Amino acid sequence: MRAQHTRETLLHDLRVLGVEQSDILFMHSSFKSLGPVKGGVATVIGALEDAVGHEGLLLIPSFNLVAGGKRAEIWDIETTLSTVGWITEYFRRMPGTYRSDHFSHSVAARGKGAKEFVSGHLGQEGLKAPWDREPWGSTYGTNSPMYRAYKADGKLLMLGVDYESSTYCHVVETMHWNMLLDQGLDVEFRGLKRPALGEFWDRSSKLSRGRIGDADCRLFRIREYVDSLLREVIDNP
């Protein structure tokens, strides 16, 4: 019988990977990739909170990505499910978790300043994105949690997932599109080739790679990631 991962062993793995006290940590995740965990998702979140400590902030997407174009119609900040993994839905439902108010790309937070960090997502300031829809604010605008984590030089943990799950590629796409619009160009929003950008990032960056439980993981700075990918997209459209 395989030994189960515990809060202590997961914390050790997070430390070895490079998660530190007081970090602002944004995570994409696959619970299944971790292997057997004693206590389930609660243990995973407990280890993450131990890793960032009382002065840290844990951010997890609580996206509403249901098919059929009905995201806005079903949106309720309190009850709409997160559709991007079991960890994200469990995290959203925990007492003391705060969630940003966006019909499709909301973010949930726990830790120091969590409520303030995810507030203001109804604001219209900043980058224009194709997911913007009134009365909700700019998806990746100045007051969005993902943009705030970028400006705060937070870290991105990819726990058992590949670059197809990296929503920060949307931030790069949005930044690039807004640059073209600011130049007076009449261009449509275009998606990027995430696997190709991921290969570029793996080659060119000093990201940390390792295992948390059984999961293959990456950890790196959000600002460096976004800025590097944006430069590559500009230089190599």
C-alpha positions as CSV (number, residue, x, y, z in Angstrom):
1,M,0.0,0.0,0.0
2,R,1.4,3.4,-1.0
3,A,2.2,5.8,1.8
4,Q,-0.1,8.9,1.9
5,H,1.3,12.4,1.7
6,T,0.7,14.5,4.7
7,R,0.5,18.2,5.6
8,E,4.0,18.0,6.8
9,T,5.4,16.2,3.8
10,L,3.6,18.6,1.4
11,L,4.9,21.6,3.3
12,H,8.4,20.2,3.0
13,D,8.0,19.8,-0.8
14,L,6.6,23.4,-1.1
15,R,9.7,24.7,0.8
16,V,12.1,22.8,-1.4
17,L,10.4,24.1,-4.5
18,G,10.8,27.7,-3.3
19,V,7.5,28.8,-1.6
20,E,8.4,31.1,1.2
21,Q,6.8,32.9,4.1
22,S,4.9,36.1,3.1
23,D,4.6,35.0,-0.5
24,I,1.7,36.1,-2.7
25,L,1.0,32.8,-4.3
26,F,-1.3,32.2,-7.3
27,M,-1.9,28.5,-8.0
28,H,-3.2,26.4,-10.9
29,S,-3.7,22.8,-9.8
30,S,-4.7,19.2,-10.3
31,F,-5.7,17.4,-7.1
32,K,-5.4,14.0,-8.8
33,S,-1.8,14.6,-9.7
34,L,-0.7,14.7,-6.1
35,G,-1.4,11.0,-5.5
36,P,-2.8,9.8,-2.1
37,V,-3.2,12.6,0.4
38,K,-4.2,11.9,4.0
39,G,-7.1,14.2,4.7
40,G,-7.7,15.1,1.1
41,V,-8.0,18.7,-0.2
42,A,-8.1,20.2,3.3
43,T,-4.6,18.9,3.9
44,V,-3.3,20.4,0.7
45,I,-4.7,23.9,1.5
46,G,-3.4,23.6,5.0
47,A,0.1,22.9,3.7
48,L,-0.2,25.9,1.3
49,E,-1.3,28.2,4.1
50,D,1.6,26.9,6.3
51,A,4.0,27.6,3.4
52,V,3.0,31.3,2.9
53,G,2.4,31.9,6.6
54,H,0.2,34.5,8.3
55,E,1.8,37.3,6.3
56,G,1.2,35.6,3.0
57,L,-1.7,35.5,0.5
58,L,-3.0,32.5,-1.3
59,L,-4.9,33.1,-4.6
60,I,-6.7,30.4,-6.5
61,P,-8.9,30.8,-9.6
62,S,-12.6,30.2,-9.1
63,F,-13.5,30.5,-12.8
64,N,-17.0,30.0,-14.1
65,L,-16.3,28.4,-17.5
66,V,-19.5,26.5,-18.2
67,A,-20.2,25.9,-21.8
68,G,-23.1,27.3,-23.8
69,G,-22.5,31.0,-23.3
70,K,-24.6,31.1,-20.1
71,R,-21.8,32.2,-17.7
72,A,-23.3,35.6,-17.0
73,E,-26.8,34.3,-16.6
74,I,-25.9,31.8,-13.9
75,W,-23.3,33.9,-12.1
76,D,-23.8,34.4,-8.3
77,I,-20.7,35.3,-6.3
78,E,-21.8,33.2,-3.4
79,T,-23.1,30.1,-5.1
80,T,-21.7,29.7,-8.6
81,L,-19.3,26.7,-8.7
82,S,-15.7,27.0,-9.7
83,T,-15.2,24.8,-12.7
84,V,-11.4,24.5,-12.8
85,G,-10.7,21.7,-10.4
86,W,-11.7,20.2,-7.1
87,I,-9.1,22.1,-5.1
88,T,-10.5,25.4,-6.5
89,E,-14.1,24.6,-5.6
90,Y,-13.2,23.4,-2.1
91,F,-11.1,26.5,-1.5
92,R,-14.0,28.7,-2.7
93,R,-16.4,27.2,-0.2
94,M,-14.1,27.4,2.9
95,P,-15.2,29.9,5.6
96,G,-13.0,32.9,5.4
97,T,-12.4,32.7,1.7
98,Y,-13.1,35.9,-0.3
99,R,-14.0,35.9,-4.0
100,S,-13.8,38.6,-6.7
101,D,-17.0,39.5,-8.5
102,H,-16.6,38.6,-12.1
103,F,-18.9,36.3,-14.0
104,S,-16.2,34.2,-15.7
105,H,-12.7,34.9,-14.3
106,S,-13.2,35.4,-10.6
107,V,-10.4,34.6,-8.2
108,A,-10.7,33.4,-4.6
109,A,-8.2,34.4,-1.8
110,R,-7.2,33.6,1.7
111,G,-4.6,35.2,3.9
112,K,-3.3,38.7,4.7
113,G,-5.4,41.4,2.9
114,A,-7.4,38.8,1.0
115,K,-10.7,40.7,1.1
116,E,-9.1,43.9,-0.2
117,F,-7.0,42.1,-2.8
118,V,-10.0,40.6,-4.6
119,S,-12.3,43.6,-4.2
120,G,-12.8,46.1,-7.0
121,H,-13.1,43.5,-9.9
122,L,-16.2,45.5,-11.0
123,G,-13.9,48.4,-11.9
124,Q,-13.5,49.3,-15.6
125,E,-9.9,50.7,-15.3
126,G,-7.0,49.2,-17.3
127,L,-6.7,46.6,-20.0
128,K,-9.6,45.9,-22.3
129,A,-10.3,42.1,-22.8
130,P,-12.8,40.1,-24.9
131,W,-14.4,38.7,-21.7
132,D,-15.4,42.1,-20.4
133,R,-19.1,42.5,-20.0
134,E,-21.1,45.0,-18.1
135,P,-22.0,45.3,-15.3
136,W,-18.7,43.4,-14.5
137,G,-15.4,45.2,-14.7
138,S,-12.3,44.7,-16.8
139,T,-11.3,41.0,-16.7
140,Y,-7.6,41.7,-16.4
141,G,-7.8,45.4,-15.6
142,T,-6.1,47.4,-12.9
143,N,-8.3,46.1,-10.1
144,S,-8.5,42.5,-11.1
145,P,-6.8,40.0,-8.8
146,M,-4.6,38.5,-11.5
147,Y,-3.3,41.9,-12.6
148,R,-2.7,42.9,-8.9
149,A,-0.7,39.7,-8.4
150,Y,1.3,40.6,-11.5
151,K,2.0,44.1,-10.2
152,A,2.9,42.8,-6.7
153,D,5.5,40.4,-8.2
154,G,3.7,37.4,-6.8
155,K,4.6,33.8,-7.6
156,L,2.8,31.3,-9.8
157,L,2.6,27.7,-8.7
158,M,1.6,25.2,-11.4
159,L,0.8,22.1,-9.4
160,G,0.5,19.0,-11.6
161,V,-0.7,21.0,-14.7
162,D,0.9,22.1,-18.0
163,Y,1.0,25.4,-19.7
164,E,-2.5,24.9,-21.2
165,S,-3.7,25.7,-17.7
166,S,-1.7,28.9,-17.4
167,T,-4.4,31.6,-17.5
168,Y,-1.6,34.2,-17.3
169,C,-1.2,33.6,-21.0
170,H,-4.5,35.4,-21.3
171,V,-2.9,38.4,-19.5
172,V,-0.1,38.4,-22.1
173,E,-2.6,38.1,-24.9
174,T,-4.6,41.0,-23.5
175,M,-1.5,43.2,-23.0
176,H,-0.4,42.6,-26.6
177,W,-3.9,43.3,-28.0
178,N,-4.1,46.6,-26.1
179,M,-0.7,47.6,-27.3
180,L,-1.9,47.1,-30.9
181,L,-5.1,49.0,-30.2
182,D,-3.2,51.9,-28.7
183,Q,-1.2,52.0,-31.9
184,G,-4.4,52.7,-33.8
185,L,-4.5,49.2,-35.4
186,D,-7.9,47.6,-36.0
187,V,-7.1,44.1,-35.0
188,E,-9.0,41.2,-33.5
189,F,-8.0,39.6,-30.2
190,R,-5.8,36.5,-30.9
191,G,-5.0,33.6,-28.7
192,L,-1.5,32.5,-28.2
193,K,0.1,29.0,-28.6
194,R,0.4,28.2,-24.9
195,P,2.5,25.0,-25.4
196,A,5.0,26.9,-27.6
197,L,5.3,29.7,-25.1
198,G,5.7,27.2,-22.3
199,E,8.6,25.5,-24.1
200,F,10.2,29.0,-24.6
201,W,9.7,29.8,-20.9
202,D,11.1,26.4,-19.8
203,R,14.2,27.0,-21.9
204,S,14.8,30.7,-21.1
205,S,13.9,31.1,-17.5
206,K,15.3,30.2,-14.1
207,L,12.0,28.6,-12.9
208,S,12.0,26.1,-10.1
209,R,10.8,22.6,-10.9
210,G,10.2,19.7,-8.6
211,R,7.6,17.5,-7.1
212,I,4.9,18.2,-4.5
213,G,3.6,14.8,-3.5
214,D,3.5,13.0,-6.8
215,A,2.8,16.1,-8.9
216,D,5.3,17.6,-11.3
217,C,5.3,21.3,-10.5
218,R,6.7,24.6,-11.6
219,L,7.2,27.8,-9.5
220,F,8.2,31.2,-10.9
221,R,7.6,34.9,-10.6
222,I,4.5,36.2,-12.3
223,R,5.9,39.5,-13.5
224,E,9.0,37.9,-15.0
225,Y,6.8,35.3,-16.7
226,V,4.3,37.8,-18.2
227,D,6.9,40.3,-19.2
228,S,9.2,37.7,-20.8
229,L,6.3,36.1,-22.8
230,L,5.1,39.5,-23.9
231,R,8.6,40.4,-25.3
232,E,8.7,37.1,-27.1
233,V,5.3,37.7,-28.6
234,I,6.3,41.2,-29.8
235,D,9.5,39.9,-31.3
236,N,8.1,36.7,-32.7
237,P,4.4,37.1,-33.5
